[in-house]
Amino acid sequence: MTGLENISPKTDENVLTGIHEAYTVSATTETEPSEVDKLMIKTFLETLADISLSIALRKEKEID
């Protein structure tokens, strides 16, 4: 596995962000997503759900 120190930042001036491709998921549907992409998406959605539930619980406690 490649360490973070071995990943160079993008230097192309046409890119919108300096986020390395290893941390992004393609927005196109030309090919079937890889297993890594599927795992990243699943983890992101689970984290988002956890955050949403935490916020809802805090708001509920504020109401009580």
C-alpha positions as CSV (number, residue, x, y, z in Angstrom):
1,M,0.0,0.0,0.0
2,T,1.3,3.5,-0.9
3,G,2.0,5.8,2.0
4,L,0.6,9.3,2.0
5,E,4.1,10.7,1.7
6,N,4.4,9.0,-1.7
7,I,1.3,10.8,-3.1
8,S,2.2,14.0,-4.9
9,P,-0.4,16.8,-5.1
10,K,-1.9,17.6,-8.4
11,T,-0.1,20.3,-10.2
12,D,-2.4,20.6,-13.2
13,E,-3.8,24.2,-13.1
14,N,-7.1,23.1,-14.7
15,V,-8.2,21.0,-11.7
16,L,-10.7,22.4,-9.3
17,T,-9.1,21.1,-6.1
18,G,-5.8,19.7,-5.0
19,I,-7.4,16.4,-3.8
20,H,-5.5,13.4,-5.1
21,E,-7.4,11.0,-7.4
22,A,-6.9,8.2,-4.8
23,Y,-9.4,10.0,-2.6
24,T,-12.1,10.7,-5.2
25,V,-14.8,8.7,-6.9
26,S,-15.5,9.2,-10.5
27,A,-18.8,11.0,-11.3
28,T,-19.3,9.1,-14.6
29,T,-21.1,5.8,-15.0
30,E,-19.1,4.6,-18.0
31,T,-17.7,1.6,-16.0
32,E,-18.8,-0.5,-13.1
33,P,-17.5,1.0,-9.8
34,S,-14.5,-0.9,-8.4
35,E,-14.7,-2.7,-5.0
36,V,-12.7,0.1,-3.5
37,D,-15.1,2.7,-4.8
38,K,-18.1,0.7,-3.5
39,L,-16.4,0.4,0.0
40,M,-15.6,4.1,0.1
41,I,-19.2,5.0,-0.8
42,K,-20.6,2.6,1.8
43,T,-18.4,3.9,4.5
44,F,-19.2,7.5,3.6
45,L,-23.0,6.8,3.7
46,E,-22.7,5.0,7.0
47,T,-20.7,7.8,8.5
48,L,-23.2,10.3,7.2
49,A,-26.1,8.3,8.7
50,D,-24.2,8.2,12.1
51,I,-23.8,12.0,12.1
52,S,-27.4,12.5,11.1
53,L,-28.6,10.3,14.0
54,S,-26.3,12.1,16.4
55,I,-27.7,15.5,15.4
56,A,-31.2,14.2,15.7
57,L,-30.6,12.9,19.2
58,R,-29.0,16.2,20.3
59,K,-32.0,18.2,18.9
60,E,-34.4,15.8,20.6
61,K,-32.6,16.3,24.0
62,E,-32.8,20.1,23.5
63,I,-36.6,19.9,23.0
64,D,-37.1,17.8,26.2
